[in-house]
Amino acid sequence: MSVLADRDIHAAIERGEIVVRPFDPNDVQPASVDLHLDRKFRVFRNNRYPYIDLRQPQPDLTELLEIRDDEPFILHPGEFVLGQTLEWVEIPDDLLAHLDGKSSLGRVGLLIHSTAGYVDPGWKGTLTLELSNVANLPIALYFGMKIGQISFVRMTSPVDRPYGSPDLGSKYQGQSEPTASAFHRDFSKRP
């Protein structure tokens, strides 16, 4: 397995092997592509349920908000919200991708994912961001700002069952907004 370099990323995007849309060639870094923050956020409404029950759908646990072009979204210390990348991303069945935060954002206490930094072969959709503020001051987030970077790893061979395969039960394929957890669906599959 090997990480794609900038020239390989450009070539894979030009061939349509990797899709990043919208795409600006200036966003390609030495071994990654910068991604930007969309205007949609999913905030938790703690007054609607006494606790998060992973076995049950809780459709009102979060609420979708959208900011205007120059309006900041204020992420308070200790707060956790879902955001999304502006870019739609498609990964072929012989690559996997890693989503990481920008170093400059980490230096002010902004984390862009808790556990969802891994993007499976076959993925298609925008990427949901798990945004946390671990700083002592609120952080203003803006539509279109650089929020993270995605790198691509060539696998030893294509996978047999890419993400989105019917028998995998892929819960988030094709998502186009910050998507709340669908973990409750895993309980319905148990014997």
CORQUI-V26757 format. One record per residue. N is the residue number from 1. RES is the residue in one small letter. SS is DSSP state (H for helix, E for strand, L for the rest). PHI is phi as a letter, one per 20 degrees, with the letter a starting at -180 (NA if undefined). BURIAL is # if it has 9 or more other C-alpha atoms within 8 Angstrom, else .. Layout:
n=N res=RES ss=SS phi=PHI burial=BURIAL
n=N res=RES ss=SS phi=PHI burial=BURIAL
This chain:
n=1 res=m ss=L phi=NA burial=.
n=2 res=s ss=E phi=b burial=.
n=3 res=v ss=E phi=e burial=#
n=4 res=l ss=L phi=f burial=#
n=5 res=a ss=L phi=e burial=#
n=6 res=d ss=H phi=g burial=#
n=7 res=r ss=H phi=f burial=.
n=8 res=d ss=H phi=f burial=.
n=9 res=i ss=H phi=f burial=#
n=10 res=h ss=H phi=g burial=#
n=11 res=a ss=H phi=f burial=.
n=12 res=a ss=H phi=f burial=#
n=13 res=i ss=H phi=f burial=#
n=14 res=e ss=H phi=f burial=.
n=15 res=r ss=H phi=f burial=.
n=16 res=g ss=L phi=n burial=.
n=17 res=e ss=L phi=f burial=#
n=18 res=i ss=L phi=d burial=#
n=19 res=v ss=E phi=d burial=#
n=20 res=v ss=E phi=c burial=#
n=21 res=r ss=E phi=c burial=.
n=22 res=p ss=L phi=f burial=.
n=23 res=f ss=L phi=c burial=.
n=24 res=d ss=L phi=d burial=.
n=25 res=p ss=H phi=g burial=.
n=26 res=n ss=H phi=f burial=.
n=27 res=d ss=H phi=e burial=#
n=28 res=v ss=E phi=f burial=#
n=29 res=q ss=L phi=e burial=#
n=30 res=p ss=L phi=g burial=.
n=31 res=a ss=L phi=b burial=#
n=32 res=s ss=L phi=a burial=#
n=33 res=v ss=E phi=c burial=#
n=34 res=d ss=E phi=f burial=#
n=35 res=l ss=E phi=d burial=#
n=36 res=h ss=E phi=d burial=#
n=37 res=l ss=E phi=e burial=#
n=38 res=d ss=L phi=e burial=#
n=39 res=r ss=L phi=e burial=#
n=40 res=k ss=E phi=d burial=#
n=41 res=f ss=E phi=c burial=#
n=42 res=r ss=E phi=d burial=#
n=43 res=v ss=E phi=d burial=#
n=44 res=f ss=E phi=e burial=#
n=45 res=r ss=L phi=d burial=#
n=46 res=n ss=L phi=f burial=.
n=47 res=n ss=L phi=e burial=.
n=48 res=r ss=L phi=e burial=.
n=49 res=y ss=L phi=c burial=.
n=50 res=p ss=L phi=f burial=.
n=51 res=y ss=L phi=a burial=.
n=52 res=i ss=L phi=e burial=.
n=53 res=d ss=L phi=d burial=.
n=54 res=l ss=L phi=f burial=.
n=55 res=r ss=L phi=e burial=.
n=56 res=q ss=L phi=d burial=.
n=57 res=p ss=L phi=f burial=.
n=58 res=q ss=L phi=c burial=.
n=59 res=p ss=L phi=f burial=.
n=60 res=d ss=L phi=e burial=.
n=61 res=l ss=L phi=f burial=#
n=62 res=t ss=E phi=c burial=#
n=63 res=e ss=E phi=c burial=#
n=64 res=l ss=E phi=e burial=#
n=65 res=l ss=E phi=c burial=.
n=66 res=e ss=E phi=c burial=.
n=67 res=i ss=L phi=e burial=#
n=68 res=r ss=L phi=f burial=.
n=69 res=d ss=L phi=g burial=.
n=70 res=d ss=L phi=d burial=.
n=71 res=e ss=L phi=e burial=.
n=72 res=p ss=L phi=f burial=#
n=73 res=f ss=E phi=d burial=.
n=74 res=i ss=E phi=e burial=.
n=75 res=l ss=E phi=d burial=#
n=76 res=h ss=L phi=e burial=#
n=77 res=p ss=L phi=g burial=#
n=78 res=g ss=L phi=m burial=.
n=79 res=e ss=L phi=e burial=.
n=80 res=f ss=E phi=c burial=#
n=81 res=v ss=E phi=c burial=#
n=82 res=l ss=E phi=d burial=#
n=83 res=g ss=E phi=c burial=#
n=84 res=q ss=E phi=b burial=#
n=85 res=t ss=E phi=f burial=#
n=86 res=l ss=E phi=f burial=#
n=87 res=e ss=E phi=e burial=#
n=88 res=w ss=E phi=e burial=#
n=89 res=v ss=E phi=c burial=#
n=90 res=e ss=E phi=c burial=#
n=91 res=i ss=L phi=d burial=#
n=92 res=p ss=L phi=f burial=#
n=93 res=d ss=L phi=e burial=#
n=94 res=d ss=L phi=d burial=#
n=95 res=l ss=E phi=c burial=#
n=96 res=l ss=E phi=c burial=#
n=97 res=a ss=E phi=c burial=#
n=98 res=h ss=E phi=c burial=#
n=99 res=l ss=E phi=d burial=#
n=100 res=d ss=E phi=c burial=#
n=101 res=g ss=E phi=f burial=#
n=102 res=k ss=L phi=f burial=#
n=103 res=s ss=H phi=g burial=.
n=104 res=s ss=H phi=f burial=.
n=105 res=l ss=H phi=f burial=#
n=106 res=g ss=H phi=f burial=#
n=107 res=r ss=L phi=f burial=.
n=108 res=v ss=L phi=d burial=.
n=109 res=g ss=L phi=n burial=#
n=110 res=l ss=E phi=e burial=#
n=111 res=l ss=E phi=d burial=#
n=112 res=i ss=L phi=d burial=#
n=113 res=h ss=L phi=b burial=#
n=114 res=s ss=L phi=e burial=.
n=115 res=t ss=L phi=c burial=.
n=116 res=a ss=L phi=e burial=#
n=117 res=g ss=L phi=e burial=#
n=118 res=y ss=E phi=d burial=#
n=119 res=v ss=E phi=d burial=#
n=120 res=d ss=L phi=f burial=#
n=121 res=p ss=L phi=g burial=#
n=122 res=g ss=L phi=n burial=#
n=123 res=w ss=L phi=f burial=#
n=124 res=k ss=E phi=b burial=#
n=125 res=g ss=E phi=q burial=#
n=126 res=t ss=E phi=f burial=#
n=127 res=l ss=E phi=d burial=#
n=128 res=t ss=E phi=f burial=#
n=129 res=l ss=E phi=d burial=#
n=130 res=e ss=E phi=d burial=#
n=131 res=l ss=E phi=e burial=#
n=132 res=s ss=E phi=c burial=#
n=133 res=n ss=E phi=d burial=#
n=134 res=v ss=L phi=d burial=#
n=135 res=a ss=L phi=e burial=#
n=136 res=n ss=L phi=e burial=.
n=137 res=l ss=L phi=c burial=.
n=138 res=p ss=L phi=f burial=#
n=139 res=i ss=E phi=c burial=#
n=140 res=a ss=E phi=e burial=.
n=141 res=l ss=E phi=d burial=#
n=142 res=y ss=L phi=c burial=#
n=143 res=f ss=L phi=g burial=#
n=144 res=g ss=L phi=n burial=#
n=145 res=m ss=L phi=f burial=.
n=146 res=k ss=E phi=f burial=#
n=147 res=i ss=E phi=c burial=#
n=148 res=g ss=E phi=a burial=#
n=149 res=q ss=E phi=b burial=#
n=150 res=i ss=E phi=d burial=#
n=151 res=s ss=E phi=d burial=#
n=152 res=f ss=E phi=c burial=#
n=153 res=v ss=E phi=d burial=#
n=154 res=r ss=E phi=f burial=#
n=155 res=m ss=L phi=e burial=#
n=156 res=t ss=L phi=f burial=.
n=157 res=s ss=L phi=a burial=.
n=158 res=p ss=L phi=f burial=.
n=159 res=v ss=L phi=f burial=.
n=160 res=d ss=L phi=f burial=.
n=161 res=r ss=L phi=c burial=.
n=162 res=p ss=L phi=f burial=#
n=163 res=y ss=L phi=g burial=#
n=164 res=g ss=L phi=o burial=#
n=165 res=s ss=L phi=f burial=#
n=166 res=p ss=H phi=g burial=.
n=167 res=d ss=H phi=f burial=.
n=168 res=l ss=H phi=e burial=.
n=169 res=g ss=L phi=m burial=.
n=170 res=s ss=L phi=g burial=#
n=171 res=k ss=L phi=e burial=.
n=172 res=y ss=L phi=c burial=.
n=173 res=q ss=L phi=g burial=#
n=174 res=g ss=L phi=n burial=.
n=175 res=q ss=L phi=f burial=#
n=176 res=s ss=L phi=c burial=.
n=177 res=e ss=L phi=b burial=.
n=178 res=p ss=L phi=g burial=#
n=179 res=t ss=L phi=d burial=#
n=180 res=a ss=L phi=f burial=.
n=181 res=s ss=L phi=g burial=.
n=182 res=a ss=L phi=d burial=.
n=183 res=f ss=L phi=g burial=.
n=184 res=h ss=H phi=g burial=#
n=185 res=r ss=H phi=f burial=.
n=186 res=d ss=H phi=f burial=.
n=187 res=f ss=H phi=f burial=.
n=188 res=s ss=L phi=f burial=.
n=189 res=k ss=L phi=e burial=.
n=190 res=r ss=L phi=f burial=.
n=191 res=p ss=L phi=f burial=.
